[in-house]
């Protein structure tokens, strides 16, 4: 029957098997062997991953390992030469392993690249040269690849010919990703000449050399821009170009150590920007390719902006002006402050915040120096469509009236605010998710929860003073609740309560349980149960069987391997393979 299969179907089988499993296919017969080694889908990507060397080998083991790896490398070269007419992407991983064993010494990397077809090769990745430098010979041979579109280099130090090679590749290169301990200034000088780039990611294990980063504005086709350094200096901060200058930018990542990043007068540690697609209001096939349709598609893009480790803020509006494109609405804004944030610094942002749906504001300065309630109030006034709010270390022990009177909130997380209670107010009527964790001083469930009729998720973590009783749980938890987190509250038992029967997810991790809570017998709808880091709970196959009998819908059980014996995993895999145990 196999002899009746057409070559096209055999090629599809080979592609499904892939280059790793495919050799088994070649053993069927000569015809299958021929089809496998001529199927373009199998060889479009060719990976060279050096075997790892053993730790502290003896001299005999080292010599044997070297001999085996040399044989392995020679076999990979022969295979690449055989299928080179189909290879579009070459990826070399663990390059330092190759170099250390002599497999890729000097020109061997160049030989791998040399076998690529200049007309077909589109991508080359030379990665993992961490302990040694990428050989210059391996980079020099890239000039043959006149249609190369994507290049990724990861080395402790880039070769001296990197800048020259980049200039030779500039007509076709679209994506460039370079990561190195040291980057020569000549490499940075070459970047503004790569006018066809749509993606640029530059990372240094140390500090990027001095450079006028505003020159990158010449790269007007960029979709992605990333500049990251693991070291920073007050004398030479990283000052990238304003993201708003790039008309087609979809993602951006600027990162430094401490607060070595400066943009629009703001000093921070990290800035991330992303444009995400939204679900069309009309099916795309109903859109004609006219100006109106193009405008409709543009509206499907939303922007998210994250500011981490902000030390000084010269005004939120200048920063948003520099970071956001005006034609795309901002939906999600995250600000992580490490210094005081006066209300005046966030004023005048109505244009950018008018479509905001999610706001995350956190402060890790001393509480008396953090954000005043007026800061949060000003932001909320400028964001009339906000549905999700996270306020960490922003409140001073009480929920302010302006927040309690807010309507339309669906998700609210209040962490490390020292709250002793929750007041009643319109904000509860629309809540679907509520979280209170860390430094909050709840002694019992807030009475105001009874007004949260739409609440499906409740998180009350890290509060050892919290006392739970059946009466409070029955009276104050809404019937709509499906997800409940009670992690690290010092609980030794879980009282039975009416809403247990409708919960689908329950987190009781990092408490002090010594046995499975008997009240879980009523949790018949559970899909996920987390009991990790309750190290006194014994667990046997019989316990698992009893739990599965009580919770037939359970699909994930987290218990922690420190007290979960191997026979439990084996038993669960045999009796209930649909349940994930970890």
N, C-alpha and C positions, 0 to 999 in steps of 0.2 A: 504493500500500500504506500509506503514512504516513497517508492520510486515514481509514483504517479503525481506527487506534489509538484507544482510548478516552482521555478526558481524564485519567483516573486514571494511565494509563501514561505519558502525556506529562508529567504533573506529576512522576512518579518520575524520568523522564529529566532534567527541568529541575533537580530537586533534586540529582541526581548530578552534573550539570554545574556547579551552584553559581552564585552571583551574579557571580563573576569571568569564567567561561567561558560562562555562559548566554546572553549577548547574541547569540552566534552562532546559538543555537537559534531566536531570534526572527526570523531572516531567512528561515526556511523558508516561512512563510505567516502570514496574519493569525491563524489559529487557534492556531498554536504561540506566537505573540507574546502572545495573550490568556492562554493557559494559563501561560506562563512568569511573567508579571507578576501572576498570581493564585495561585501555588503557595506556600502558607504555609512549607513546608520550605526554600524558597530565601531567604526574607526574614525568617526568625525572628531571625537576627543581622544587624545592619546596621553595617558598619565605615566609618569616615571617616578615611582615612590621607592626610595632606597630602603632596604631592610635595616632595622635598627641593630646596632652593635651591642653585644652583651656587655654588662657592667663589669669592670675589673676582670677582663679575661686573662687567662694564662697566655704565654707566648705561643704555645701550640694552638690554643683556641683562636687566638688573634690571626695566626697565619691561615688556619682553616677557614675562618670567617672571611678573610680577604680573598681567598681563592674562590669561595662560593659567590661572593658579591661580584667579583670580576666576571665569573661565568654568567651570573644573572644579568649584568649590564650588557655583556656581549649579546646575550639572547634578546634583550629589549631592543638593542640597536638593529639586529637582524630583522626583527619584527617590524620596527618602524620603517626600515628601508623597503620592506615588502609592501606595506600598506600606505606609504607616504603620499601616493596619489589621491588618497581619500581623507587625509588628516587636515582638519581645519584648526584644531586647537592642540597645542603641546603644553603640558603642565608638568614641571619638574618640582617635586616636593622633597623636603629634607636634604637640600643641597649640601649642607655641611657634612652629613653622613657620607654622601658620595665622595666629597673631597677628602675627608679624613681617611677613607679606605683606599684612595688612589683611583677609584672608578672614574671620577669626573675631573681628574687632575688636569688643570689647564684647559687643553683643547677638547676634552671629551664632551663637555657641555656644548661646545661649538659643533661637535659632530652631530649630536642630537638635533640641533637647530638646522644644521646644514642639510639634513635629509628632508626637511620640509619643502613642499612645493611652493615657489615664490608666488604663483598665481592663485593658490588655494588657501594658504595659511592666513588665518584671520586673528588668532590669539596665541600669545606666548606668555607663560607664567614661569618665572624662575624664582622659586621660593625656598625659604628655610636655610639660607646661608647665614646663620646666626653667629657661629663661632669663627667663621672665616669670611673673607670677602668674595663676592661673586667674581669669577674669572673674567678679565677684560675680553678674552678671546670669545667667550660665550656670548658677550653682548655685541661685539664687533660684527659677527656674522649676520646679525639681524638686518643689516642694510640690504640684504638680498630680498627680503620679504616686502615687496613694493606695495602690497595690499593689506599689510598688517593694520588691524583696527584696534586691538586691545593688547596692552602690555602691562604686566605686573612684576615688580622686582622687590625682593625681600632679602636684604643683606646687611651684615654689620657695617659695611661701608660700600658705597656705590663705586664702581670702577671709574677711573679718570676719563674714560671715553664716553661716559653716559650722555653728557650734553651734546656731543657731536652726533651720537646715534639718534638722539631724539630729534635733532634738526633734520637728519636724513629721512626720518619717518613721518615728519610733520604733514605731508600732503594727505596721508591716509589715516593717521592715528586718531581714534575717537575716544578711547578710554585709557587713562594712565593712572596706575596705582604704584606708588613707591614708598617703601618703608625701610629705614636705615638708621643706624646709630649716628652716622655722620653723613651729611649731605653737602656736597661741594657747592659754593656760591654760583659756579658756572652752570650748574643744573637749573637753579632758580632763574638765571638769566635767560635760559632757553625756553622757559615755560610760556611767556607771552607770545612766542612765535608759533605755538601749536594752535593755530586758529580754528582747526576743525574739531578740537576737543569738545565732547559733551559730558565727560566725567573726569574729574581730577581729584585724587586722594593722595595727600602727602603727609607722611608720619615720620617723626624722628624720635628715637629712644632718648635723645638728649634735648638740645635746643636747636631750633632751626636757625640758620645763619641770618644776619641782618639783610633785609631785602625790602624794597618798596612794594608791598603787596597790592597797592592800588593799581599796579601795572597789569594785574590779572583781569582787570575790567576789559581788556582787549578780547578776552575769550567769551564773546557774547552768545555762543551756542551752548554754554554749560547747562546741563540738567542737574549735575551733582558737583559739589565742591566740599572738600574736606581738608582741613589743616590741623594737625595734631602734633603736640610736642610734650614729652614727658618731663621736661625741665623748663623753668622760666626764670626771668630776671626782671627786677624792677627797672633796670637800666635799658633793657631791650624787650619790651612787651610785644606780644603778637598782635599786630594791628591789621586785620584782614579788611578787604574791601567790603562796602555795604552790600548785603545780599540783594537788596532791592534793585541794584544796578543791572542784574542779570535777568532778562525778560522771561527766559524759559526755565528758570531754576525750580527744581522739584524737591531737592533735598540738600541739606547742608549740615556740616558738623565741624565746629571749631572747638578745640579742647587744649587746655594747658594745665600745668601743675599750679596749685594754689589759685591766685587771681591774676594770672599773667596775660589775660585776654582783654583787649580794649576795643570798643566799638561805640561810636556816637557818644563819647564821654563817659561810658559805663565800663567799670572794671569788674571782670567776672572770671570764673574758671572754665565755663563751658556754655556753648550756645548750639542748640539743635533746631533745625527748621525742616519741615516736611510738608509737601503738598500731597493731599490724598484725594482719591476720586470718590465721589458720592454716587448713589444710585440715581439714574436718570428719572426725571418725572415722566418722560415718554420713552417708549422703546426706541433704541437707536435706529432700527430699520425704518421708523416713521419719519426720521429727520432727513430732509434733503440737504445737499451740500451747498447751501446758500449762506448768506451773511447771518440770517436769523438763526439758522441751525448752529452755525459756528459759535455764535454768542451764547446759545443755550448750553453747548458742550462746555464752554469756558466756565459757566456758572456751576458746573458739576465738581469743580475743584475747590477744596477747602485747605486752609493753611493751619498748621500747628506750630507753636513756638515754645521752646523750653530754655529758660535762663537759669543756670546752676551756679551756685557759689558767688552771687553778686555781692561785691564788697562796697562799691560806690556806684550810685545811680544819679546821673546828671539830669534825670527826667525820663519818665517812661515813654512819653510821646516821641522825642527824638530817636530813641532806640527802636520803637516800632516803625517809625518812618524809614529808618535805614534798613530794617530787616524784612519788611513785608511789601509785596506787590499790591498796588491799589485795586486792581481789578478782581482779586481773589479774596473772599471773606476769611477772617480769622475765626476759627471755631474753638480752638483749644489753646490756652495760655498757662504756662507753668513758670512761677518765679520762686526761686530758692534764695532767700536773702541771708547774708552773714553779717549784716550791718543794719542800723536803723533805717526805716522806710517811712518818712513823713507823708501825710496825706497829700501835701502840695506836690510831691514828686510824681504822683500818678494822675494828676488832673489833666484835662484837655485831651483825653484819648477817645472821645466818643466815636469818632470816625472809624477807628480800628476795632473798638469793642462792641459796636452796635449789633454785630451778628454772633458775638461770643456765646458759646454754649457750655464750655467747661473751663473752670478756673481752679488752679492749684496754687495756693500761697502758703509758703512755709518760712519760718524764721529760726535760725540757729544762733542768733545773738542772745545775750542775756535778755530775759523777758521784759525787763523794764526798759530795754533799749530797742526792742523789736517794733513790730508794726502796731500803731495805735488802732483802736476800733474805727477811727475816722478813715484810715487808709482802706480798710476793707469796705467800709460804707461807700467811699468814693468810687471804688472799682465796681461795686454792685450797681450803683446808680447809673454808671455808663454802660452796663451790660444788661439791658432789659430782657434779653432772651435766654439768660443763663438757666441751665437745667442741672448742672453738676458743679458742686463746690467742695473743695478740700481746703480746710484752714487749720494748719498745724502751728502751734505756738503763736497764734494770732490774737487770742482772746485772753482776757484777764480774769478768769475764774467764773464768768457768767456769760450767757448768751445775750448779746445786745438786742435791744428792741427792734432795730432796723432789720436784723436777720430773722427774728421771730415773726415779723410781719411780712416777710418775703413770700410771694406766691410763685408757683411754677417750678420749684426745685424738685427734682426727682432723685438725685443722689447727693448725700451730704455726709462728709467725713470730718469729724472734729477730734483731732488727736493732740495730746500733750497740752491741753488748755486749762487744766485744773478745775474742770467742771464738776460740781457736786450734784447737779440736777439739770433737767431740761424743762424750760417753761412751756406752757401751752402757747399756741399761736397758729396763724394761717399756714406757716411753712410746713407743718406736719401733714396737711391734708393731701398733698401731692407726692409725698416722699415714697419712693419705692426701695431705696437703700439708705441705711443709716449706720454710721460707724463712730464709735468713741473708744479711744485706746490711749494708754500711757498717761500717767500723772493725773488722770481724771479720778475724782474721789467719790464715785458712786457707791452708796451703801446698799441700795436696792434698785430695782428697776424703776425708771421714772414713770410716774403716774400719767404723764402727758402722752406716753406711747399709745394709749387707748384711742387717741384721735388719729393715729397713722393707719387709717383703714386700708391703704393700698400698699403697705410695707411688705416686701417679699424677702428682704435681706437685712439682717441685724448683726452688727459686730460690736462686741463688748469685750475687749482683750486687755490684758496687763493691768488688772485692777483687783488686787488681792483683798481689798476691803468689801468687795461685792458679795452680798448675801442673797441667795436665791431660795425662794420658798414656792411650794405648789400654789398657794393662794395668790402670790404676786404674779407668777408666770401665767396662771389661768386668766387672771383679771386684766393683765396689761399687755400681753402679747397678742397682736392682731391675728385673726384667723387666716389672713392671706400669707403669713410668713412661711417661707420655703427654705431659707438658708439662715443658719444660726452659727455664729462663731463665739466661743467662750474660752479662748486660749489664754493660758498662763494667768489664771485667776486664783490659783491655790485651791481649786475645788477637790474635795475628797468624795463627793457623791453628787449625783444629778437627781433632783426631785422629779417625780412624775408630773407631767402637765399635759393639758388637753391638746395643745398644738403639736406635740411630738408625732402624732400619727400622720400629719401632713408634711413634715419636714422631708426634703430630698437631700439636703446636705447639712452635716453637723460636724463642727470642729471643736474637739475637746482636748487638743494637744497641750503639752507642757503644763499639765495639772498634776494632782497628787492621787489619782485613782490607783487603787491596789487590785481591783477586779473590774470586770465589765459591769458598768452601771446596770442594775436590774431594770431600771426604767426604760432602757432601750428596747425592751420587749414590745413596747407600744409603737416603736418607730418603724412601722411596716413599709413606709414609702421611701426609706433612705436609698439613695443611689451612691452617696459618698460619705464615708465615716473616717474621721481623723482622730487617732488616739496616740499619736507619736509622742515620745518623751514623757510617757507615764510609765516609768521604768519598773514599777512594782506590779504591773499587770502580767500575770502568767498567761501564756497562750498555748493551747494544744489543738490538735486536729478536731477534738470533740467540741472545743469552744467555737471554732470556725464553723462547724456543721450546725451548731445551735444558732449562731448568729445568722447564717444563711437561711435557716428555716424561718427565723423571725423576720428577716429582711430579704424577701425573694427578689427585689429589684436592685439589690446592691451590686455595684459594678466596680467600686474602688474602695479598698480598705487599707488605711495607712496606720501601721502599728509600731514601726521601728524595729530594725533587725537586731538590736542589742539583746532583746529577750524573745525573739521569734526564732525558734529552732528550724533547722533545714527541713525536717519532716513536715512542718506546717506548710512551707512553700510547695513541697512535693505533693502533699495531700490536696492543697487547694488547686494546683495545676491539673491534677487528675480528676477531681470531683467538680470543680467549678472553674474551668479555664476562662470563662467570660469575666471573672473578677480579677482585677489587678491588685496584687498585694505588694506593699512596699514598706 
